[in-house]
Amino acid sequence: MVQAPVEDVRAFLEDPVQAASLTPDVLSVEVLEDNECDLVKTTNAGLVSSVAYVVRRCYPDEGVVETLVESEDFTHYGAAYALAETEGGTQVTYSVTVGIDLPVPDWTIRIGLERSTAATMEALVAHFD
C-alpha cells in the first residue's frame, strides 16, 4: 500500500526516469521516443556484465505496462504496475517476467529478480512516506 492518491502514484510511475530510480540495479535510462507509448532504453547491472534492453512503456487505465522491443541479453521481458485506489492510498501490484540467455541456472535469475522487485516496491512506498 502506497500512502498517496492514485493520481500521484500514476504520475510518478509514468515518468520512465523517475520510475527507474526505484530499482537498485538500473545504471542508466534513456527515453528514445516520447509518445502515447514511450520507447525507453535501460541498462542494468547484470550477473556477469551490464544488460541493455529497449521496452515500449504504455499507460493503460490500470497502470503501466512494459514490453520488450529489443535486447541482445533478454530472451523475453515484461513488466507491469497495476494501480487501484483504496481507502487511504493506492494498492500497487508490480510484476516482472524475464528470460536471459546466460549459462546460469534459472533459480539464480529468479532470486535476483525477486530481490530487485522487492527493493523497487520498498523504494516506491518510501518515496511517498
Secondary structure, DSSP 4 states (H G I P E B T S, - for coil): -BSS-HHHHHHHHTSHHHHHTT-TTEEEEEEEE-SSSEEEEEEE--SSS-EEEEEEEE--TTEEEEEEEEESSEEEEEEEEEEEEETTEEEEEEEEEEEE-SSS-HHHHHHHHHHHHHHHHHHHHHHT-
